[in-house]
């Protein structure tokens, strides 16, 4: 073979090897993606749940503050939102009334 043909064969061989290397890399990366997919799906699910809970809290905090302000505006009661017992669901309503 002459030099031009040898050069062309070498070029095609190098080009073909690069394609095979990329196919191998694609296979390896696909295997990694398939292993990570359940974790990513769980991450996305948890992220959505956190966003939903944050939205619920924000909405309910706004309602709570509006009700607190309305109560204080129309009565002589003073509501302390920072009081941890305000959100303590373990206490029965009767126990809370006795304290007041």
C-alpha positions as CSV (number, residue, x, y, z in Angstrom):
1,X,0.0,0.0,0.0
2,X,1.2,3.4,-0.7
3,X,1.5,6.1,1.9
4,X,-1.8,7.9,1.1
5,X,-3.8,4.6,1.5
6,X,-2.0,3.8,4.8
7,X,-2.8,7.3,6.1
8,X,-6.4,6.9,5.1
9,X,-6.6,3.4,6.8
10,X,-5.0,4.8,9.9
11,X,-7.4,7.8,10.0
12,X,-10.4,5.4,9.6
13,X,-9.1,3.1,12.3
14,X,-8.6,6.0,14.7
15,X,-12.0,7.4,13.9
16,X,-13.6,4.0,14.4
17,X,-11.8,3.5,17.7
18,X,-13.1,6.9,19.0
19,X,-16.6,5.8,18.1
20,X,-16.2,2.5,20.0
21,X,-14.7,4.3,23.0
22,X,-17.7,6.7,23.1
23,X,-20.1,3.7,22.8
24,X,-18.3,2.1,25.8
25,X,-18.5,5.3,27.8
26,X,-22.3,5.6,26.9
27,X,-22.8,2.0,28.2
28,X,-21.0,2.7,31.4
29,X,-22.8,6.0,32.0
30,X,-26.2,4.4,31.2
31,X,-25.5,1.7,33.9
32,X,-24.6,4.5,36.4
33,X,-27.8,6.4,35.5
34,X,-29.9,3.3,36.0
35,X,-28.4,2.7,39.4
36,X,-28.9,6.3,40.5
37,X,-32.4,6.7,39.1
38,X,-34.3,5.3,42.2
39,X,-32.3,7.7,44.4
40,X,-33.1,10.7,42.1
41,X,-36.8,9.7,42.0
42,X,-36.8,9.6,45.9
43,X,-35.0,12.9,46.0
44,X,-37.6,14.5,43.7
45,X,-40.4,13.0,45.7
46,X,-39.0,14.3,49.0
47,X,-38.3,17.7,47.5
48,X,-41.9,17.9,46.4
49,X,-43.2,16.8,49.8
50,X,-41.0,19.4,51.5
51,X,-42.2,22.1,49.2
52,X,-45.8,21.1,49.9
53,X,-45.3,21.1,53.6
54,X,-43.6,24.5,53.4
55,X,-46.5,25.9,51.5
56,X,-49.0,24.5,54.0
57,X,-47.0,26.1,56.9
58,X,-46.8,29.4,55.2
59,X,-50.5,29.4,54.4
60,X,-51.5,28.3,58.0
61,X,-49.0,30.8,59.6
62,X,-50.6,33.6,57.7
63,X,-54.1,32.4,58.8
64,X,-52.9,32.1,62.4
65,X,-51.4,35.6,62.5
66,X,-54.5,37.0,60.9
67,X,-56.7,35.3,63.6
68,X,-54.3,36.4,66.3
69,X,-54.5,40.0,65.1
70,X,-58.3,39.9,64.8
71,X,-58.6,38.4,68.3
72,X,-56.3,41.0,69.8
73,X,-58.0,43.8,68.0
74,X,-61.5,42.9,69.2
75,X,-60.8,41.7,72.7
76,X,-58.4,42.5,75.5
77,X,-56.7,39.1,75.1
78,X,-53.0,39.0,74.3
79,X,-51.9,36.0,72.3
80,X,-48.2,35.0,72.4
81,X,-47.4,33.1,69.2
82,X,-43.9,32.3,70.5
83,X,-45.4,30.4,73.4
84,X,-44.5,26.7,72.8
85,X,-47.7,25.5,74.6
86,X,-49.8,27.2,72.0
87,X,-48.9,24.4,69.5
88,X,-48.7,21.6,72.1
89,X,-51.4,19.2,70.9
90,X,-50.6,16.7,73.7
91,X,-52.5,19.0,76.2
92,X,-56.2,18.6,76.4
93,X,-58.4,21.7,75.9
94,X,-59.6,21.3,79.5
95,X,-56.0,21.5,80.8
96,X,-55.4,24.7,78.8
97,X,-58.5,26.3,80.2
98,X,-57.5,25.5,83.7
99,X,-54.2,27.2,83.2
100,X,-55.8,30.4,82.0
